[in-house]
Amino acid sequence: MDITYKNILILAVLIIGALFAIKALVQWWREQQYNLNGKTVLITGGSRGLGLVMARQLVQQGARLAICARNADELERARTDLQQRGGEVLTVPCDVTDEFEVKQMIQIVRDRFGQIDMLINNAGTIQVGPMAEMTLDDYEEAIKIHFWAPLYTTVSVLPEMRQRRQGRIVNISSIGGKISVPHLLPYSASKFALVGLSEGMRSELARDGIVVTTVCPGLMRTGSPYNAYFKGNYRQEYAWFSISDSLPILSISAESAARQIIAAAKRGDAEVVLSVPAQIGDKFHALFPGLTSEILSWVNRFLPESDGIGSDRIQGKDIQSSMSPSVFTSLTDKAAQQNNQCVEETPKMT
């Protein structure tokens, strides 16, 4: 009897292993079918953070790049970075929440490169603080950049993609677009909107030969806390956010995230959730949404209460405390320097 159970267990392990191997092989094959060499990729928010890291990897794969952002100085530093890596790069200053500017930017890219083969909607903003300190302007800002901006860029590239009956659109949402996290309410609400938009677009655009991929990363070490906005008790808010963003177990490197996103885009995956904690959280929330909310309500009790500067806001790069920057945030601080998130070596405000 023991031998029979042992044989069944071995057989089950072999079958599971074979299934994983087949899945990996199929994914590899699908990825090889899409060659980025010579293709034009437009990345919004491509001057820093995850956008810049993706741009570096796309350059290595031979893509022609167009990146846009609001800050001209950041764009220039990103252009120099990418050209030093041998990339063909066009930088266009653009506020992607302005529909007219988006149309102009798309035309500039077409005039330079011709068709746009892949659009990566990556531009984003983060506001951290308790709901009591968030204003309607915070929600409006988040919705503009996380929902309207991707819609503006997508609508602008669709006619050409439809005519060619091919194209790829990648929408960078967040695990916060599937699980609403305390003290990130404008961010989460707007990312939920992007997930709904992206999933719906995939369903409707498939018949036109256009593939849409929704990306929901968990915490990534991109250096993003430096350019996030903090409210209320901003020092404590920045400390918990930047420390969480730095922990290797909770977060993944920007380079790993970028590799997985580009691979998913080449395969044409419907959705990719990045990092093991995010994948676990996503599945747990799908099975136990009520329990997830209860757990997060207890998490919220340990987060900073409304205090300090109230509804005013300060960027992370202008904040420092006894806990941040520190050894606990070293990975985020390093990523910020590497990924064009800041110019100064240390924050300015105590």
C-alpha positions in Angstrom: 0.0 0.0 0.0 2.8 2.4 0.9 4.5 1.6 -2.3 1.3 2.4 -4.3 0.9 5.8 -2.6 4.6 6.5 -3.2 4.2 5.7 -6.9 1.1 7.9 -7.2 2.9 10.7 -5.5 5.9 10.4 -7.9 3.6 10.2 -10.9 1.7 13.4 -9.7 5.0 15.3 -9.3 6.1 14.2 -12.7 2.9 15.3 -14.3 2.9 18.6 -12.6 6.5 19.1 -13.6 5.7 18.2 -17.2 2.8 20.7 -17.3 5.1 23.5 -16.0 7.7 22.6 -18.6 5.1 22.6 -21.4 3.8 25.9 -20.2 7.3 27.4 -20.1 8.0 26.0 -23.6 4.8 27.4 -25.1 5.5 30.8 -23.5 9.0 30.8 -24.9 7.8 29.9 -28.4 5.1 32.7 -28.3 7.7 35.2 -27.2 10.0 34.3 -30.1 7.2 35.0 -32.6 7.4 38.7 -32.0 10.7 40.4 -32.9 11.2 43.9 -31.6 14.1 44.6 -33.8 13.3 47.7 -35.9 9.9 48.1 -34.4 8.8 51.5 -33.0 7.8 51.5 -29.3 6.3 54.6 -27.6 6.5 54.7 -23.8 4.7 57.4 -21.8 6.5 58.3 -18.6 9.7 56.9 -20.2 12.1 59.4 -18.7 12.6 57.7 -15.3 11.7 54.7 -13.1 10.1 51.6 -14.7 9.6 53.5 -18.0 13.3 54.2 -18.4 14.3 50.6 -17.4 11.9 49.2 -20.0 13.4 51.6 -22.5 16.9 50.4 -21.8 15.9 46.7 -22.3 13.9 47.6 -25.5 17.0 49.3 -26.9 18.9 46.1 -26.3 16.3 44.2 -28.4 16.7 46.6 -31.3 13.6 48.6 -30.9 13.3 52.3 -32.0 12.1 54.3 -29.1 10.0 57.3 -28.5 9.6 58.4 -24.9 7.6 61.3 -23.5 7.3 63.0 -20.2 6.5 66.4 -18.8 10.0 67.3 -17.5 12.4 68.3 -20.3 15.5 67.9 -18.2 14.6 64.4 -17.2 13.9 63.6 -20.9 17.3 64.9 -21.9 19.1 62.8 -19.2 17.1 59.7 -20.4 18.0 60.4 -24.0 21.7 60.6 -23.2 21.4 57.4 -21.2 19.7 55.5 -24.0 21.8 56.8 -26.8 25.0 55.7 -24.9 23.5 52.2 -25.0 23.2 52.5 -28.8 19.5 53.2 -29.0 17.7 55.2 -31.6 15.6 57.5 -29.4 13.1 60.3 -29.9 12.2 62.4 -26.8 9.0 64.5 -26.8 8.0 66.7 -23.9 4.3 66.1 -23.4 1.6 66.3 -20.7 -0.3 63.1 -21.5 -3.4 64.4 -19.6 -3.8 67.0 -22.3 -5.5 65.4 -25.3 -4.2 68.1 -27.7 -0.6 67.6 -26.6 -1.0 63.8 -27.0 -2.2 64.2 -30.6 0.7 66.5 -31.3 3.2 64.1 -29.7 1.8 61.1 -31.6 2.2 63.0 -34.9 5.8 63.9 -34.1 6.6 60.2 -33.4 5.0 59.2 -36.7 6.8 61.9 -38.6 10.1 60.5 -37.3 9.5 56.8 -37.3 6.4 56.2 -39.3 4.1 53.6 -37.7 3.9 53.0 -34.0 4.1 49.2 -33.4 3.7 49.2 -29.6 2.3 51.6 -27.1 3.2 51.3 -23.5 1.0 53.4 -21.2 3.3 53.8 -18.2 3.0 57.4 -17.0 1.7 57.6 -13.4 1.6 59.4 -10.2 1.4 58.3 -6.5 -0.3 60.1 -3.7 0.2 58.7 -0.2 -1.8 59.6 2.9 -5.0 59.0 4.8 -8.3 59.5 3.0 -9.1 62.4 5.4 -6.3 64.4 3.8 -7.0 63.6 0.2 -8.8 66.3 -1.8 -11.0 66.0 -4.9 -8.1 67.5 -6.8 -6.0 64.4 -5.8 -8.6 62.0 -7.2 -9.0 64.1 -10.4 -5.2 64.2 -10.9 -5.0 60.4 -10.5 -7.9 59.7 -12.8 -6.5 62.1 -15.5 -3.1 60.4 -15.6 -4.1 56.8 -15.0 -7.3 56.6 -17.0 -7.7 59.6 -19.4 -4.1 59.7 -20.5 -3.9 56.0 -21.6 -7.3 56.5 -23.3 -6.0 59.6 -25.2 -2.9 57.8 -26.4 -4.7 54.6 -27.3 -7.4 56.4 -29.3 -4.6 58.3 -31.1 -2.8 55.2 -32.3 -5.8 53.0 -33.0 -6.7 54.2 -36.5 -3.3 53.3 -37.9 -3.1 50.0 -36.0 -6.6 49.1 -37.2 -5.6 49.9 -40.8 -2.6 47.6 -40.5 -4.6 45.1 -38.5 -1.7 44.7 -36.0 -0.4 46.5 -33.0 0.4 46.0 -29.3 -0.9 48.1 -26.4 0.5 47.6 -22.9 -1.2 49.3 -19.9 0.8 49.5 -16.7 -1.7 49.4 -13.9 -0.9 48.0 -10.4 -1.9 45.4 -7.9 -3.5 48.5 -6.4 -5.9 48.3 -9.3 -7.1 44.9 -8.1 -6.8 45.3 -4.3 -7.4 48.8 -2.8 -4.6 49.5 -0.4 -5.1 51.9 2.6 -3.5 55.4 2.2 -3.4 55.0 -1.5 -7.1 55.7 -2.3 -6.8 58.0 -5.3 -4.1 55.8 -6.8 -6.0 52.6 -6.3 -9.3 54.0 -7.6 -7.7 55.3 -10.8 -5.8 52.1 -11.3 -9.0 50.1 -10.9 -10.4 52.2 -13.8 -7.4 51.5 -15.9 -7.7 47.7 -15.4 -11.4 47.9 -16.5 -10.5 50.0 -19.5 -7.6 47.7 -20.5 -9.5 44.4 -20.1 -12.4 45.8 -22.1 -10.1 47.1 -24.9 -8.5 43.7 -25.2 -11.9 42.1 -25.8 -13.0 44.6 -28.4 -9.8 45.2 -30.2 -8.8 41.5 -30.7 -10.9 41.3 -33.9 -8.9 44.2 -35.3 -5.6 42.3 -34.8 -4.6 44.5 -31.9 -3.3 42.9 -28.7 -3.8 44.6 -25.3 -1.9 43.5 -22.2 -2.8 44.6 -18.7 0.2 44.7 -16.2 -0.4 44.7 -12.5 2.9 45.0 -10.6 3.3 44.8 -6.9 6.0 46.8 -5.2 8.9 47.5 -7.5 12.3 49.0 -6.7 12.2 51.7 -9.3 12.9 54.6 -6.9 9.3 55.9 -7.3 9.0 57.0 -3.6 11.3 60.0 -4.5 8.6 61.4 -6.8 5.5 60.3 -5.0 3.5 62.9 -3.0 3.0 62.5 0.7 0.3 64.1 2.9 -0.6 64.3 6.6 2.2 63.0 8.8 4.5 63.0 5.8 7.7 61.7 7.4 6.0 58.6 8.8 4.1 58.1 5.5 7.3 58.3 3.5 9.1 56.0 5.9 6.6 53.1 5.7 6.2 53.5 1.9 9.9 53.7 1.1 10.8 50.9 3.4 8.1 48.6 2.0 9.3 49.5 -1.5 12.9 48.4 -0.6 12.3 45.1 1.1 13.5 42.3 -1.3 10.8 39.9 -0.1 8.0 42.3 -0.7 9.3 44.0 -3.8 11.0 43.1 -7.1 13.7 44.9 -9.0 12.8 47.2 -11.8 14.9 45.2 -14.1 13.1 42.0 -13.4 9.7 43.7 -13.7 10.7 45.3 -17.1 11.9 41.9 -18.4 8.6 40.2 -17.5 6.5 43.1 -18.9 8.3 43.1 -22.2 8.1 39.3 -22.5 4.4 39.4 -21.7 3.9 42.1 -24.4 5.7 40.0 -26.9 3.6 36.9 -26.1 0.5 39.0 -26.2 -0.6 37.9 -22.7 -4.0 39.2 -21.4 -2.6 40.0 -18.0 0.5 39.7 -15.9 0.7 40.2 -12.2 4.3 40.8 -11.0 5.9 39.6 -7.8 4.9 36.6 -5.7 3.3 38.6 -2.9 1.2 40.4 -5.5 0.2 37.1 -7.1 -0.8 35.6 -3.8 -2.7 38.8 -2.8 -4.6 38.8 -6.1 -5.7 35.2 -5.8 -6.5 35.5 -2.1 -8.6 38.6 -2.8 -10.4 36.8 -5.6 -11.4 34.0 -3.3 -12.0 36.0 -0.1 -12.8 39.6 -0.9 -14.5 40.3 2.4 -11.7 38.8 4.5 -9.1 40.8 2.4 -10.9 44.0 3.3 -11.0 43.0 7.0 -7.2 42.3 7.0 -6.5 45.7 5.2 -8.7 47.5 7.8 -6.5 46.1 10.5 -3.4 47.1 8.5 -4.8 50.6 8.3 -4.8 50.9 12.1 -1.0 50.7 12.1 -0.6 53.4 9.4 0.0 57.1 10.4 -3.0 59.1 11.4 -4.0 62.4 10.0 -1.5 65.0 11.3 1.3 67.3 10.2 0.8 69.2 7.0 -2.8 68.0 6.5 -3.9 68.2 2.8 -0.7 69.9 1.7 1.7 67.6 0.0 5.5 67.1 -0.3 7.5 64.9 -2.7 9.5 62.1 -1.2 12.8 63.5 -2.5 12.3 66.5 -0.2 11.7 64.4 2.9 14.0 62.7 5.4 13.5 61.1 8.8 15.4 58.8 11.2 14.1 55.8 9.3 14.2 57.1 5.7 16.6 57.3 4.1 18.4 54.6 6.0 19.8 51.1 5.6 16.2 50.0 5.3 15.7 52.1 2.2 19.1 51.5 0.6 17.7 49.5 -2.4 15.1 52.2 -3.2 17.7 55.0 -2.8 20.1 53.2 -5.2 17.3 52.6 -7.7 16.4 56.3 -7.6 19.9 57.3 -8.5 20.2 54.7 -11.3 16.8 55.3 -12.8 16.8 59.1 -13.1 14.4 59.7 -10.2 16.5 62.3 -8.6 19.6 64.4 -9.3 20.6 65.3 -5.7 22.4 62.7 -3.6 20.3 63.3 -0.4 16.8 64.7 0.3 16.6 68.4 1.2 13.9 68.6 3.9 14.3 67.5 7.5 
